[in-house]
Amino acid sequence: MSKTVHIGCGAGFMGDRFDASLPILKSMETRDGPKYLMFEVLAERTLAVAQNLKRDDPSKGHSPYLDHYIRPALAEAKRLGVTIVSNMGAANPIGAAQRVLEIADELGVEGVRVATVIGDDLTEILPVEEIAAMPTIEGIGFEGRPIVAANAYLGARPVANAVATGADVVLVGRTTDSALALGPLIHEFGWGADDWDRLAHGTVTGHLLECGGQITGCYFADPGFKDVPGLSRAGFPIAECRADGTFTITKPEDTGGLVNRQTVTEQLLYEMHDPSAYLVPDVVLDCSDLQATETGPNRVEITGAKGHAAPDTLKCTVSVDGGWLGEAFMTYSGPNALARADLAGEIVRDRLAERGMNEPVRIETLGTLATLDGGDASRRAARHLPTDGEYTIRVATQSVDRARAQMVVDELMMLYCSGPAAGGGNRGSVTSQIATASILVPRDWVEPHVKIEVHG
């Protein structure tokens, strides 16, 4: 009888629920076959945050939430033989591994073996001038901006190699999100580099799991249209994977949330530019004939994925110095609140112009559909908004000069006693930023390898 590989996902973004892995681990206790627990917490934005942390302190740069996810899960995962696979390594997988071993020591969990996949940062092996010469496919340009890092999206093979070491925890930096599931499946089933249809199914597995609760009703719920029971205690997903690549998505018993054809379809299409040609380092995925079949309550079987030869290039996220973000808020409430909030924005705009502020400044009144209107107050007239109520003025700018960013924050603060009546709840900050862009690089630029750490 062919084995079934069980892969749960305990986090879908940096800052996701810290306790979502616990019902998954409880479910693993009664499951037969290899067992894995993913924590998928890395995006371009969060990688930029990690690079910023590492720039300030070379010992940092792994996920700042690592403790929140690893500490509750490590001892139980070790006891149950569940391998943890995560991209919490971010900009510093080695630092992440050291922190996991420290947690193991603090918890008294012995014999923890940690494998890291490194080699995704091209600035460690290539001149930055060569990287900067590559055309961008999305994001900002590099002109005049110091390059902080250039992280290539690694595929699943290095993850499979790390799992093959017998590690209890595998930590990676920048891989494709789906590689956190595809890597273990390659290891367990021995799929070859040209097993395109199986690799395609494994990629779908990872893609459906990668955002955690998004496939079990979270970020899906819309009361009265798409109702989801027990969302506050939603169970996160588990994939039951077979050697032919097909698999079933479910969730732990006795948890809230929902798995059905709708939740699966929404997550399948999430961030998928072309369902007939979704490019990852290991395969080009074709979902045109994919079937999602409900086989029972909270159980959806996935079949029909097709795969084609892998692309010749790899996507790479280039992080550059993004200057400073200045952002501040002030709230006005009660009678005529909308007019007072608008007046606050006018004052800030006029004073910044008088002080020679050249950088673009976004000024918007929250609560007036400002996000949808792009901050253009002139489009508000037809909306007939109530003048009474509660409105928040937001001002923001991005500048290479910290003092210019601080100027915006200060101007809104000054409205406490030098602006319209009854403003309150002011808060503001100036933070250093890392901006990102994407390029395509030849595969032979990338040299991933695995490093092992062991806690006695």
FITIPA-149149 format. One record per residue (C-alpha): x, y, z; residue number from 1; residue in one letter. Coordinates in steps of 0.05 Angstrom, whole numbers, plus 5000, padded with zeros to 4 digits. Example, Ala and Ser with C-alpha at 12.3 -4.5 7.8 and 13.67 -1.06 7.14 Angstrom:
% FITIPA-149149
{{5246 4910 5156} 1 A}
{{5273 4979 5143} 2 S}
END
This chain:
% FITIPA-149149
{{5000 5000 5000} 1 M}
{{5028 5068 4980} 2 S}
{{5045 5115 5036} 3 K}
{{5010 5181 5048} 4 T}
{{5051 5242 5066} 5 V}
{{5017 5291 5112} 6 H}
{{5035 5365 5109} 7 I}
{{5003 5418 5153} 8 G}
{{5013 5493 5149} 9 C}
{{5016 5531 5215} 10 G}
{{5026 5601 5188} 11 A}
{{5011 5637 5123} 12 G}
{{5046 5703 5135} 13 F}
{{5092 5737 5184} 14 M}
{{5048 5752 5245} 15 G}
{{4996 5698 5230} 16 D}
{{4963 5662 5289} 17 R}
{{5017 5635 5335} 18 F}
{{4975 5576 5360} 19 D}
{{4949 5550 5294} 20 A}
{{5001 5493 5292} 21 S}
{{4976 5461 5357} 22 L}
{{4912 5429 5328} 23 P}
{{4953 5407 5268} 24 I}
{{5003 5372 5313} 25 L}
{{4946 5340 5353} 26 K}
{{4918 5314 5287} 27 S}
{{4986 5285 5267} 28 M}
{{4986 5239 5328} 29 E}
{{4935 5193 5294} 30 T}
{{4962 5197 5223} 31 R}
{{5005 5143 5191} 32 D}
{{5062 5162 5145} 33 G}
{{5113 5218 5141} 34 P}
{{5091 5283 5173} 35 K}
{{5111 5355 5161} 36 Y}
{{5092 5423 5189} 37 L}
{{5103 5485 5146} 38 M}
{{5109 5556 5171} 39 F}
{{5106 5601 5109} 40 E}
{{5121 5672 5133} 41 V}
{{5162 5706 5078} 42 L}
{{5141 5755 5024} 43 A}
{{5179 5808 4985} 44 E}
{{5157 5859 5037} 45 R}
{{5177 5816 5097} 46 T}
{{5243 5798 5064} 47 L}
{{5256 5872 5057} 48 A}
{{5240 5881 5131} 49 V}
{{5288 5824 5148} 50 A}
{{5343 5855 5105} 51 Q}
{{5333 5920 5142} 52 N}
{{5340 5885 5209} 53 L}
{{5403 5850 5186} 54 K}
{{5432 5915 5161} 55 R}
{{5425 5945 5231} 56 D}
{{5449 5881 5266} 57 D}
{{5484 5824 5228} 58 P}
{{5460 5774 5280} 59 S}
{{5388 5791 5262} 60 K}
{{5351 5783 5196} 61 G}
{{5312 5719 5209} 62 H}
{{5238 5724 5222} 63 S}
{{5225 5766 5285} 64 P}
{{5167 5719 5299} 65 Y}
{{5209 5656 5299} 66 L}
{{5202 5646 5375} 67 D}
{{5127 5653 5371} 68 H}
{{5120 5595 5322} 69 Y}
{{5177 5549 5342} 70 I}
{{5171 5551 5418} 71 R}
{{5099 5523 5422} 72 P}
{{5111 5470 5369} 73 A}
{{5183 5445 5376} 74 L}
{{5177 5394 5432} 75 A}
{{5112 5363 5407} 76 E}
{{5137 5360 5335} 77 A}
{{5201 5326 5358} 78 K}
{{5160 5276 5399} 79 R}
{{5114 5259 5341} 80 L}
{{5168 5257 5288} 81 G}
{{5139 5317 5251} 82 V}
{{5191 5354 5210} 83 T}
{{5185 5429 5212} 84 I}
{{5199 5465 5146} 85 V}
{{5199 5540 5144} 86 S}
{{5225 5602 5109} 87 N}
{{5234 5637 5176} 88 M}
{{5308 5639 5157} 89 G}
{{5291 5701 5115} 90 A}
{{5355 5742 5107} 91 A}
{{5394 5701 5158} 92 N}
{{5379 5625 5158} 93 P}
{{5442 5610 5198} 94 I}
{{5420 5659 5252} 95 G}
{{5351 5627 5252} 96 A}
{{5382 5558 5262} 97 A}
{{5422 5583 5321} 98 Q}
{{5360 5612 5352} 99 R}
{{5322 5547 5343} 100 V}
{{5378 5510 5379} 101 L}
{{5375 5561 5435} 102 E}
{{5300 5549 5442} 103 I}
{{5312 5474 5443} 104 A}
{{5362 5484 5500} 105 D}
{{5313 5529 5538} 106 E}
{{5258 5477 5530} 107 L}
{{5303 5418 5546} 108 G}
{{5289 5385 5479} 109 V}
{{5350 5343 5463} 110 E}
{{5378 5319 5397} 111 G}
{{5346 5373 5354} 112 V}
{{5378 5373 5285} 113 R}
{{5371 5436 5243} 114 V}
{{5387 5441 5169} 115 A}
{{5392 5508 5133} 116 T}
{{5388 5521 5059} 117 V}
{{5434 5579 5040} 118 I}
{{5460 5609 4976} 119 G}
{{5400 5650 4954} 120 D}
{{5433 5718 4965} 121 D}
{{5471 5732 4901} 122 L}
{{5509 5791 4931} 123 T}
{{5551 5739 4968} 124 E}
{{5578 5710 4902} 125 I}
{{5569 5764 4849} 126 L}
{{5590 5838 4842} 127 P}
{{5531 5883 4855} 128 V}
{{5546 5919 4789} 129 E}
{{5528 5856 4751} 130 E}
{{5463 5849 4789} 131 I}
{{5446 5923 4780} 132 A}
{{5455 5916 4704} 133 A}
{{5396 5868 4699} 134 M}
{{5330 5898 4676} 135 P}
{{5274 5899 4727} 136 T}
{{5209 5861 4712} 137 I}
{{5171 5894 4769} 138 E}
{{5183 5945 4824} 139 G}
{{5229 6005 4827} 140 I}
{{5293 6019 4788} 141 G}
{{5363 6015 4818} 142 F}
{{5391 6081 4795} 143 E}
{{5429 6115 4851} 144 G}
{{5404 6065 4903} 145 R}
{{5453 6022 4942} 146 P}
{{5437 5948 4934} 147 I}
{{5428 5914 5002} 148 V}
{{5414 5843 4979} 149 A}
{{5391 5803 4918} 150 A}
{{5354 5740 4937} 151 N}
{{5340 5689 4883} 152 A}
{{5278 5644 4890} 153 Y}
{{5307 5575 4901} 154 L}
{{5266 5514 4882} 155 G}
{{5247 5452 4920} 156 A}
{{5309 5409 4906} 157 R}
{{5352 5443 4959} 158 P}
{{5294 5436 5009} 159 V}
{{5290 5361 4992} 160 A}
{{5365 5355 5003} 161 N}
{{5358 5388 5071} 162 A}
{{5301 5342 5091} 163 V}
{{5343 5282 5069} 164 A}
{{5394 5298 5124} 165 T}
{{5344 5275 5176} 166 G}
{{5335 5345 5204} 167 A}
{{5280 5359 5253} 168 D}
{{5276 5431 5229} 169 V}
{{5292 5456 5159} 170 V}
{{5301 5531 5152} 171 L}
{{5307 5567 5085} 172 V}
{{5314 5639 5062} 173 G}
{{5283 5658 4996} 174 R}
{{5252 5599 4962} 175 T}
{{5185 5595 4927} 176 T}
{{5131 5587 4979} 177 D}
{{5108 5522 4947} 178 S}
{{5178 5492 4955} 179 A}
{{5164 5483 5029} 180 L}
{{5115 5428 5010} 181 A}
{{5144 5405 4944} 182 L}
{{5213 5393 4975} 183 G}
{{5188 5342 5026} 184 P}
{{5146 5308 4972} 185 L}
{{5206 5302 4925} 186 I}
{{5245 5270 4983} 187 H}
{{5190 5223 5004} 188 E}
{{5168 5199 4935} 189 F}
{{5234 5205 4898} 190 G}
{{5204 5247 4842} 191 W}
{{5255 5261 4787} 192 G}
{{5272 5328 4757} 193 A}
{{5229 5314 4696} 194 D}
{{5168 5283 4732} 195 D}
{{5130 5344 4708} 196 W}
{{5059 5324 4726} 197 D}
{{5078 5300 4796} 198 R}
{{5120 5363 4807} 199 L}
{{5060 5403 4783} 200 A}
{{5015 5370 4835} 201 H}
{{5067 5382 4889} 202 G}
{{5071 5455 4869} 203 T}
{{4995 5460 4875} 204 V}
{{5000 5428 4944} 205 T}
{{5048 5481 4967} 206 G}
{{5009 5537 4934} 207 H}
{{4944 5517 4968} 208 L}
{{4977 5509 5036} 209 L}
{{5023 5570 5035} 210 E}
{{4973 5621 5060} 211 C}
{{4950 5579 5119} 212 G}
{{4878 5595 5139} 213 G}
{{4861 5628 5072} 214 Q}
{{4841 5559 5047} 215 I}
{{4801 5542 5110} 216 T}
{{4755 5602 5110} 217 G}
{{4800 5658 5135} 218 C}
{{4803 5717 5088} 219 Y}
{{4747 5682 5051} 220 F}
{{4690 5697 5099} 221 A}
{{4640 5751 5078} 222 D}
{{4579 5750 5124} 223 P}
{{4514 5737 5088} 224 G}
{{4551 5717 5024} 225 F}
{{4604 5667 5045} 226 K}
{{4590 5647 5117} 227 D}
{{4644 5609 5155} 228 V}
{{4630 5575 5222} 229 P}
{{4676 5585 5281} 230 G}
{{4725 5632 5247} 231 L}
{{4758 5652 5313} 232 S}
{{4781 5581 5321} 233 R}
{{4792 5563 5248} 234 A}
{{4835 5502 5237} 235 G}
{{4893 5511 5189} 236 F}
{{4901 5464 5129} 237 P}
{{4931 5395 5123} 238 I}
{{4947 5362 5056} 239 A}
{{4945 5286 5049} 240 E}
{{4991 5272 4991} 241 C}
{{4999 5210 4948} 242 R}
{{5056 5184 4905} 243 A}
{{5021 5201 4839} 244 D}
{{5018 5274 4862} 245 G}
{{4943 5277 4876} 246 T}
{{4924 5300 4945} 247 F}
{{4867 5319 4992} 248 T}
{{4861 5384 5030} 249 I}
{{4829 5380 5098} 250 T}
{{4836 5410 5168} 251 K}
{{4841 5384 5239} 252 P}
{{4777 5357 5271} 253 E}
{{4742 5398 5324} 254 D}
{{4765 5464 5295} 255 T}
{{4726 5520 5263} 256 G}
{{4732 5544 5192} 257 G}
{{4713 5511 5126} 258 L}
{{4745 5472 5069} 259 V}
{{4704 5467 5006} 260 N}
{{4710 5475 4931} 261 R}
{{4702 5551 4937} 262 Q}
{{4756 5561 4989} 263 T}
{{4804 5518 4948} 264 V}
{{4788 5554 4883} 265 T}
{{4799 5623 4913} 266 E}
{{4867 5603 4942} 267 Q}
{{4886 5567 4877} 268 L}
{{4878 5632 4838} 269 L}
{{4911 5675 4891} 270 Y}
{{4973 5709 4863} 271 E}
{{4972 5664 4801} 272 M}
{{4987 5707 4741} 273 H}
{{4970 5654 4690} 274 D}
{{4936 5589 4712} 275 P}
{{4958 5555 4648} 276 S}
{{5032 5573 4658} 277 A}
{{5050 5587 4730} 278 Y}
{{5126 5591 4734} 279 L}
{{5166 5563 4792} 280 V}
{{5238 5539 4791} 281 P}
{{5220 5465 4787} 282 D}
{{5164 5464 4736} 283 V}
{{5115 5506 4695} 284 V}
{{5047 5490 4725} 285 L}
{{4984 5484 4683} 286 D}
{{4919 5485 4723} 287 C}
{{4873 5488 4663} 288 S}
{{4845 5418 4675} 289 D}
{{4853 5416 4750} 290 L}
{{4794 5385 4787} 291 Q}
{{4775 5402 4859} 292 A}
{{4725 5351 4883} 293 T}
{{4690 5352 4951} 294 E}
{{4696 5281 4978} 295 T}
{{4667 5294 5047} 296 G}
{{4658 5348 5099} 297 P}
{{4719 5393 5098} 298 N}
{{4754 5348 5048} 299 R}
{{4772 5368 4976} 300 V}
{{4812 5323 4930} 301 E}
{{4858 5355 4878} 302 I}
{{4873 5320 4812} 303 T}
{{4889 5339 4740} 304 G}
{{4949 5386 4748} 305 A}
{{4997 5385 4688} 306 K}
{{5069 5404 4686} 307 G}
{{5119 5427 4633} 308 H}
{{5194 5437 4632} 309 A}
{{5222 5485 4684} 310 A}
{{5239 5557 4662} 311 P}
{{5311 5575 4644} 312 D}
{{5314 5634 4692} 313 T}
{{5300 5646 4765} 314 L}
{{5264 5705 4796} 315 K}
{{5306 5747 4843} 316 C}
{{5283 5800 4893} 317 T}
{{5332 5857 4896} 318 V}
{{5330 5898 4960} 319 S}
{{5355 5970 4957} 320 V}
{{5359 6028 5005} 321 D}
{{5289 6058 5006} 322 G}
{{5302 6119 5047} 323 G}
{{5254 6140 5103} 324 W}
{{5178 6134 5112} 325 L}
{{5145 6189 5152} 326 G}
{{5073 6175 5171} 327 E}
{{5025 6208 5220} 328 A}
{{4951 6205 5240} 329 F}
{{4901 6251 5276} 330 M}
{{4828 6235 5291} 331 T}
{{4769 6283 5291} 332 Y}
{{4701 6262 5317} 333 S}
{{4632 6291 5333} 334 G}
{{4592 6344 5297} 335 P}
{{4624 6370 5233} 336 N}
{{4683 6321 5240} 337 A}
{{4692 6312 5165} 338 L}
{{4702 6387 5153} 339 A}
{{4751 6392 5210} 340 R}
{{4791 6332 5184} 341 A}
{{4793 6362 5114} 342 D}
{{4816 6429 5143} 343 L}
{{4872 6393 5179} 344 A}
{{4896 6364 5113} 345 G}
{{4894 6433 5080} 346 E}
{{4936 6463 5136} 347 I}
{{4989 6410 5131} 348 V}
{{4991 6416 5055} 349 R}
{{4998 6491 5057} 350 D}
{{5052 6492 5111} 351 R}
{{5093 6438 5077} 352 L}
{{5091 6478 5012} 353 A}
{{5114 6540 5049} 354 E}
{{5171 6501 5079} 355 R}
{{5195 6478 5010} 356 G}
{{5173 6406 5014} 357 M}
{{5187 6377 4945} 358 N}
{{5175 6303 4959} 359 E}
{{5105 6276 4943} 360 P}
{{5061 6277 5006} 361 V}
{{4998 6235 5010} 362 R}
{{4943 6267 5050} 363 I}
{{4878 6229 5058} 364 E}
{{4817 6228 5103} 365 T}
{{4804 6157 5126} 366 L}
{{4731 6137 5129} 367 G}
{{4715 6171 5062} 368 T}
{{4736 6115 5016} 369 L}
{{4803 6149 5010} 370 A}
{{4838 6083 4994} 371 T}
{{4793 6069 4935} 372 L}
{{4796 6141 4910} 373 D}
{{4872 6144 4915} 374 G}
{{4869 6203 4962} 375 G}
{{4833 6247 4912} 376 D}
{{4782 6286 4955} 377 A}
{{4750 6316 4892} 378 S}
{{4719 6248 4876} 379 R}
{{4682 6249 4942} 380 R}
{{4627 6299 4925} 381 A}
{{4578 6248 4897} 382 A}
{{4583 6202 4957} 383 R}
{{4541 6245 5005} 384 H}
{{4583 6227 5065} 385 L}
{{4557 6248 5134} 386 P}
{{4594 6308 5161} 387 T}
{{4584 6284 5233} 388 D}
{{4618 6222 5257} 389 G}
{{4691 6203 5262} 390 E}
{{4747 6214 5212} 391 Y}
{{4822 6205 5214} 392 T}
{{4871 6247 5174} 393 I}
{{4933 6210 5150} 394 R}
{{4995 6243 5120} 395 V}
{{5054 6205 5093} 396 A}
{{5117 6215 5052} 397 T}
{{5178 6176 5032} 398 Q}
{{5245 6212 5027} 399 S}
{{5319 6198 5024} 400 V}
{{5327 6251 5077} 401 D}
{{5304 6231 5147} 402 R}
{{5293 6303 5167} 403 A}
{{5244 6313 5109} 404 R}
{{5204 6253 5131} 405 A}
{{5204 6278 5202} 406 Q}
{{5178 6345 5178} 407 M}
{{5113 6313 5156} 408 V}
{{5104 6278 5222} 409 V}
{{5118 6342 5261} 410 D}
{{5068 6383 5221} 411 E}
{{5011 6337 5238} 412 L}
{{5032 6335 5311} 413 M}
{{5029 6412 5313} 414 M}
{{4955 6409 5297} 415 L}
{{4940 6388 5368} 416 Y}
{{4937 6461 5389} 417 C}
{{4948 6497 5323} 418 S}
{{4895 6464 5280} 419 G}
{{4820 6451 5278} 420 P}
{{4781 6439 5341} 421 A}
{{4782 6374 5379} 422 A}
{{4836 6334 5345} 423 G}
{{4863 6275 5384} 424 G}
{{4896 6207 5382} 425 G}
{{4957 6232 5345} 426 N}
{{5011 6182 5329} 427 R}
{{5069 6185 5281} 428 G}
{{5134 6152 5263} 429 S}
{{5194 6156 5218} 430 V}
{{5223 6089 5197} 431 T}
{{5279 6067 5151} 432 S}
{{5256 6030 5089} 433 Q}
{{5280 5977 5042} 434 I}
{{5250 5979 4972} 435 A}
{{5247 5919 4926} 436 T}
{{5247 5902 4853} 437 A}
{{5247 5836 4814} 438 S}
{{5296 5812 4761} 439 I}
{{5306 5747 4724} 440 L}
{{5374 5714 4730} 441 V}
{{5407 5653 4697} 442 P}
{{5402 5589 4737} 443 R}
{{5478 5581 4738} 444 D}
{{5484 5644 4779} 445 W}
{{5453 5608 4839} 446 V}
{{5491 5558 4882} 447 E}
{{5447 5533 4939} 448 P}
{{5475 5487 4992} 449 H}
{{5456 5457 5060} 450 V}
{{5487 5468 5128} 451 K}
{{5472 5425 5190} 452 I}
{{5469 5446 5263} 453 E}
{{5455 5397 5320} 454 V}
{{5434 5409 5392} 455 H}
{{5461 5355 5439} 456 G}
END
